[in-house]
Amino acid sequence: MSIPSVTEVTTQQAILENRNILIVDDEEPIRRLLGYLLEPHGYKVALAGEAREARQRMESGSYALVLCDVNMPGESGMDLIRHILTQYPSTAVIMITGLDSPVLANAALDMGAFGYVIKPFEANEVLINVANALRRRKLEIENAMHRENLEEVVRTRTIALQQALEWLERSEKELRLSREETIQRLAIAAEYRDSSTAQHIQRMSHYCELLARRYGLSPERCDLIRTASPMHDIGKIGTPDHVLLKPGKFTPEEFKVITQHTEIGYRILAGSDSELLKVAALIAWTHHERFDGTGYPRGLKGETIPLEGRITAIADNFDALTTQRVYKPAYDFDHAKELMLKERGKHFDPELLDIFFDSMEEITRIYDQFADPTWLSSSRHRTITQDQGEVA
């Protein structure tokens, strides 16, 4: 909140304490009589015989109140009042006239006049009207100052709130980016033993987000799946090198060892209060389950397999098929689609698979955006299945 300067405080106080009164009347005796009535009560009085002189005095001085006649030579009192109320909003006006006209009185009051005194008047009547007008003026000025100060407080606090929200948004964004980078690096660290790449992690996670979004999940859930899915193979850090890096087909014993990475990944990630880690644990545990119940580690079937696991299975296998591996070339999209459609309802959820392949334009965009480096000629990564078939 800005603090008013000494000059501003002094100016505001002077406006509130102003007791200068301008009397405008074409009859000199009336002017003098009003002056004599007011000066003994502490008011400083100035006199004007017509509107032009009154305008000049208003320009050169500061007046808290103007007592104005209606009928004067030249400009009428009504026009002068209108001018004063427009140009000098902190000045109060009382009309003093010999016309006892309700229409004229209402017109003056509607215009903004603080009172209407009819000639001939009593001294107390004038003094009471003047005192009431100045009291009302003071209250209105104080209210205006209060509103202005309040608006300034609101403006200042709004700016402070906006700045705080911007800071929170930046902090949240930095935290989110840091969290995602940590997850990706952790996932890459696990898969690096199997010669995977950061691009694989990016492609697979964005394929997951795409499929979740096209399936109709909320934006928040889609983003959660995208962020959590890179940890699907985190359990590989517990797989011995002689099994993980074996170039040929696994023996039944080796295959049993390799499948344990789903259980290991689940144990690493489970037990947290974080929704992100809960989803990551679920994906790590279920992304090798098959829709027909022949997958691992628990042989879940159909929709008993969590949706996140079914989504990740499609995204991970598509990326494995369309990128080069040590045991296979990169298949084009049509061939990868053909192979995966053969597993529709067997390995993959049929509804999700159809939705995925109805999104080829977005799939292509993700594939191009996160393409492997040109220097990368091969990769030892593989998605493991019991029969080591083409569709992982």
C-alpha positions in Angstrom: 0.0 0.0 0.0 1.3 3.4 -0.9 1.7 5.9 2.0 0.3 9.4 1.3 3.1 12.1 1.2 3.2 14.9 3.7 2.0 17.3 1.0 -1.0 15.0 0.1 -2.0 14.7 3.8 -1.7 18.5 4.2 -3.8 19.1 1.1 -6.5 16.7 2.2 -6.6 18.2 5.7 -6.9 21.8 4.2 -9.8 20.7 2.0 -11.6 19.2 5.0 -11.0 22.2 7.2 -11.8 24.9 4.6 -14.4 27.4 5.9 -14.2 29.9 3.0 -17.7 30.9 1.7 -18.5 32.7 -1.5 -21.8 34.7 -1.5 -23.2 35.4 -5.0 -26.1 37.8 -5.2 -26.9 40.8 -7.4 -28.4 42.7 -4.3 -25.6 44.2 -2.3 -27.6 44.5 1.0 -28.3 40.7 0.8 -24.6 40.0 0.2 -23.5 42.1 3.1 -26.2 40.8 5.4 -25.2 37.2 4.8 -21.6 38.2 5.4 -22.4 39.8 8.7 -24.3 36.7 9.7 -21.5 34.2 8.9 -18.2 35.9 9.8 -18.9 35.9 13.6 -19.1 32.1 13.4 -15.6 31.6 12.0 -16.4 31.6 8.3 -14.2 33.6 5.9 -16.6 35.3 3.4 -16.0 36.6 -0.1 -18.7 38.5 -2.1 -19.6 38.5 -5.8 -22.4 40.6 -7.5 -22.9 38.4 -10.6 -21.9 35.0 -12.2 -18.8 36.3 -14.1 -17.3 37.8 -10.9 -18.1 34.5 -9.1 -16.3 32.5 -11.7 -13.2 34.7 -11.3 -13.2 34.3 -7.5 -13.6 30.5 -7.9 -10.6 30.4 -10.2 -8.4 32.4 -7.8 -9.5 30.9 -4.5 -10.7 27.8 -2.7 -14.2 27.8 -1.3 -16.0 25.2 0.8 -19.4 26.6 0.1 -21.2 28.9 -2.3 -24.4 30.7 -1.4 -26.0 31.6 -4.8 -29.0 33.6 -5.9 -31.1 32.4 -8.9 -32.1 35.5 -10.7 -29.1 37.7 -11.6 -28.1 39.8 -14.5 -26.2 37.9 -17.2 -25.7 34.2 -16.5 -28.4 32.7 -14.3 -27.7 31.3 -10.9 -28.7 27.8 -12.1 -26.1 27.9 -14.8 -23.5 29.1 -12.3 -24.4 26.3 -9.9 -24.1 23.7 -12.6 -20.7 25.1 -13.5 -19.4 25.0 -9.9 -20.7 21.5 -9.2 -19.0 20.3 -12.4 -15.7 22.1 -12.1 -15.3 22.2 -8.3 -16.7 18.9 -7.0 -15.4 19.6 -3.4 -17.4 22.8 -3.2 -20.9 22.7 -1.7 -23.7 24.9 -3.0 -26.8 26.4 -1.3 -29.4 28.2 -3.4 -30.8 31.4 -1.9 -33.7 32.9 -3.8 -36.9 34.9 -3.5 -38.8 32.3 -5.6 -40.7 29.8 -3.5 -40.9 27.3 -6.3 -40.9 23.5 -5.6 -40.0 22.8 -9.2 -37.0 25.1 -9.0 -36.0 23.7 -5.6 -36.2 20.1 -6.9 -34.2 21.0 -10.0 -31.5 22.6 -7.8 -31.4 19.6 -5.5 -31.3 17.1 -8.4 -28.4 19.1 -9.8 -26.5 18.5 -6.6 -27.2 21.6 -4.5 -27.1 21.0 -0.7 -29.9 23.3 0.3 -32.6 25.8 -0.8 -33.2 28.9 1.3 -36.1 31.3 0.5 -35.9 35.0 1.0 -36.6 36.7 3.3 -34.7 34.3 5.6 -34.1 34.0 9.3 -30.5 34.1 10.6 -30.7 30.7 12.2 -32.1 29.2 9.1 -29.1 30.4 7.2 -26.6 29.2 9.8 -28.3 25.8 10.2 -28.3 25.3 6.4 -24.6 26.4 6.1 -23.5 24.1 9.0 -25.4 21.1 7.6 -24.1 21.7 4.1 -20.5 21.9 5.4 -20.9 18.8 7.5 -22.4 16.9 4.6 -19.6 18.1 2.4 -17.0 16.9 4.9 -18.6 13.5 5.1 -18.7 13.1 1.3 -15.1 14.2 0.9 -14.0 11.8 3.7 -16.0 9.0 2.1 -14.4 9.8 -1.3 -11.0 9.8 0.3 -11.8 6.5 2.1 -13.0 4.9 -1.2 -9.9 6.2 -3.0 -7.6 4.8 -0.2 -9.6 1.6 -0.2 -9.3 1.3 -4.0 -5.5 1.9 -3.7 -5.3 -0.8 -1.0 -7.3 -3.2 -3.3 -5.1 -2.2 -6.3 -1.9 -2.7 -4.2 -3.1 -6.0 -2.8 -4.3 -7.2 -6.2 -0.9 -6.5 -7.6 0.7 -8.3 -4.7 -1.6 -11.2 -5.1 -1.0 -11.4 -8.8 2.8 -11.3 -8.2 2.4 -14.0 -5.6 0.3 -16.2 -8.0 2.9 -15.6 -10.7 5.6 -16.7 -8.3 3.6 -19.7 -7.3 3.0 -20.6 -10.9 6.7 -20.3 -11.7 7.6 -22.3 -8.7 5.0 -24.9 -9.5 6.2 -25.1 -13.1 9.8 -25.4 -12.0 8.9 -28.0 -9.5 6.9 -29.9 -12.1 9.7 -29.7 -14.6 12.2 -30.7 -12.0 10.0 -33.6 -11.0 9.5 -34.8 -14.5 13.2 -34.5 -15.3 14.1 -36.5 -12.2 11.6 -39.2 -13.2 12.9 -39.3 -16.7 16.5 -39.4 -15.6 15.7 -42.2 -13.1 13.9 -44.1 -15.8 16.8 -43.6 -18.3 19.2 -44.7 -15.6 17.3 -48.0 -15.3 16.9 -48.5 -19.0 20.4 -47.3 -19.9 21.6 -50.7 -18.8 19.5 -52.0 -21.7 20.8 -49.2 -24.0 17.5 -47.4 -24.2 17.3 -43.7 -25.0 15.7 -40.6 -23.6 13.8 -40.3 -26.9 12.2 -43.7 -26.2 11.0 -42.5 -22.8 9.6 -39.3 -24.3 7.9 -41.0 -27.2 6.3 -43.7 -25.1 5.1 -41.3 -22.4 3.5 -39.0 -25.0 1.9 -42.0 -26.8 0.4 -42.8 -23.3 -0.9 -39.3 -22.9 -2.3 -39.3 -26.4 -4.2 -42.6 -25.9 -5.5 -41.5 -22.4 -6.7 -38.2 -23.8 -8.4 -39.8 -26.8 -10.0 -42.4 -24.5 -11.6 -39.5 -22.6 -9.7 -39.2 -19.4 -9.4 -35.8 -17.7 -6.5 -33.6 -18.6 -5.1 -34.0 -15.1 -5.2 -37.8 -15.3 -3.7 -37.8 -18.8 -0.8 -35.6 -17.6 -0.3 -37.9 -14.6 -0.1 -41.0 -16.9 2.4 -39.2 -19.1 4.6 -38.3 -16.2 4.4 -41.7 -14.5 4.7 -44.0 -17.5 8.5 -43.4 -18.0 9.0 -45.5 -14.8 7.4 -48.6 -16.3 10.7 -50.5 -16.5 12.3 -49.1 -13.3 12.5 -52.6 -12.0 15.2 -53.5 -14.5 17.7 -52.1 -12.0 17.3 -55.3 -10.1 17.8 -57.6 -13.2 21.2 -59.2 -13.5 23.3 -58.1 -16.5 23.9 -61.6 -17.7 20.2 -62.0 -18.2 19.2 -58.5 -19.2 21.9 -58.1 -21.8 21.7 -61.6 -23.2 21.5 -61.3 -27.0 19.7 -64.6 -27.7 16.5 -66.2 -26.5 16.0 -66.7 -22.8 15.8 -70.0 -21.1 12.7 -70.6 -19.0 14.8 -69.8 -15.9 16.1 -66.6 -17.4 12.7 -65.6 -18.5 11.4 -66.1 -15.0 14.2 -63.8 -13.7 13.5 -61.1 -16.4 9.8 -61.0 -15.6 10.5 -60.1 -12.0 11.3 -56.6 -13.1 7.6 -55.8 -12.9 7.4 -56.9 -9.3 10.7 -55.1 -8.4 9.4 -51.9 -10.0 6.2 -52.2 -8.1 8.0 -52.7 -4.8 10.2 -49.7 -5.5 7.4 -47.3 -6.2 4.5 -48.6 -4.1 3.7 -47.4 -0.6 3.9 -43.7 -1.3 1.2 -41.1 -0.6 2.0 -39.5 -3.9 -0.6 -40.1 -6.6 2.1 -39.9 -9.2 4.1 -42.7 -7.6 0.9 -44.7 -7.0 0.2 -44.6 -10.8 3.8 -45.3 -11.6 3.7 -48.4 -9.4 0.5 -49.6 -11.0 2.0 -49.1 -14.5 5.3 -50.9 -13.6 3.3 -53.8 -12.2 0.8 -54.3 -15.0 2.2 -53.1 -18.3 3.2 -56.7 -19.3 -0.2 -58.2 -18.6 -2.1 -59.3 -21.7 -5.7 -58.8 -22.5 -6.3 -62.6 -22.9 -4.8 -63.3 -19.5 -1.5 -64.8 -20.7 0.7 -62.0 -19.5 2.8 -61.5 -16.4 3.3 -61.2 -13.5 -0.3 -62.1 -12.3 -2.0 -63.2 -15.5 -4.7 -60.6 -15.2 -7.4 -60.6 -18.0 -9.4 -58.0 -19.8 -10.5 -55.0 -17.8 -9.2 -56.5 -14.6 -5.9 -55.1 -15.9 -5.8 -51.5 -14.8 -6.4 -49.0 -17.6 -3.0 -47.4 -17.1 -1.3 -50.7 -17.7 -3.3 -51.4 -20.8 -2.5 -48.0 -22.2 1.2 -48.4 -21.5 1.4 -51.8 -23.1 0.2 -50.4 -26.4 2.4 -47.3 -26.3 5.5 -49.2 -25.3 5.1 -52.0 -27.8 4.4 -49.6 -30.7 7.6 -47.7 -29.9 9.6 -50.9 -29.7 8.3 -52.0 -33.1 8.9 -48.7 -34.9 12.5 -48.1 -33.6 15.6 -50.1 -34.4 16.7 -52.8 -32.1 19.8 -55.1 -32.1 17.6 -58.0 -33.1 15.4 -56.2 -35.7 15.2 -53.1 -37.9 12.7 -50.3 -37.3 9.4 -51.3 -38.8 7.4 -48.7 -40.7 4.1 -47.6 -39.2 1.9 -49.8 -41.5 3.9 -53.0 -40.6 3.8 -52.2 -36.9 0.1 -51.6 -37.1 -0.4 -54.8 -38.9 1.5 -56.8 -36.3 -0.3 -55.2 -33.4 -3.7 -55.6 -34.9 -3.0 -59.4 -35.1 -2.8 -59.2 -31.3 -6.1 -57.2 -30.9 -8.1 -58.8 -28.1 -5.1 -61.1 -27.3 -2.3 -58.9 -26.1 -4.0 -55.6 -26.4 -7.3 -54.1 -25.3 -9.2 -53.9 -28.6 -11.0 -50.7 -27.9 -7.8 -48.9 -26.9 -5.9 -50.3 -29.8 -8.5 -49.0 -32.3 -8.4 -45.5 -30.6 -4.6 -45.5 -30.8 -4.5 -46.3 -34.5 -7.2 -43.8 -35.2 -4.7 -41.1 -34.0 -1.9 -41.7 -36.6 -1.5 -38.0 -37.4 -0.7 -37.3 -33.7 1.4 -40.4 -33.4 3.5 -39.3 -36.4 4.0 -35.9 -34.8 5.2 -37.4 -31.6 7.5 -39.8 -33.4 9.1 -37.0 -35.4 9.4 -34.7 -32.4 11.3 -37.2 -30.3 13.2 -39.1 -33.0 16.3 -41.0 -32.1 19.6 -39.3 -32.9 20.9 -40.0 -36.3 24.2 -41.4 -34.9 22.3 -44.1 -33.0 22.5 -47.1 -35.3 21.1 -49.7 -32.9 19.8 -50.3 -29.5 19.9 -53.3 -27.2 16.5 -52.5 -25.6 13.8 -55.0 -25.9 10.3 -55.4 -24.5 10.2 -58.9 -23.1 7.7 -61.6 -23.9 7.8 -65.3 -23.3 7.9 -66.4 -26.9 10.2 -63.5 -28.1 7.9 -62.9 -31.0 7.8 -59.8 -33.2 5.1 -58.1 -31.1 6.7 -57.5 -27.8 
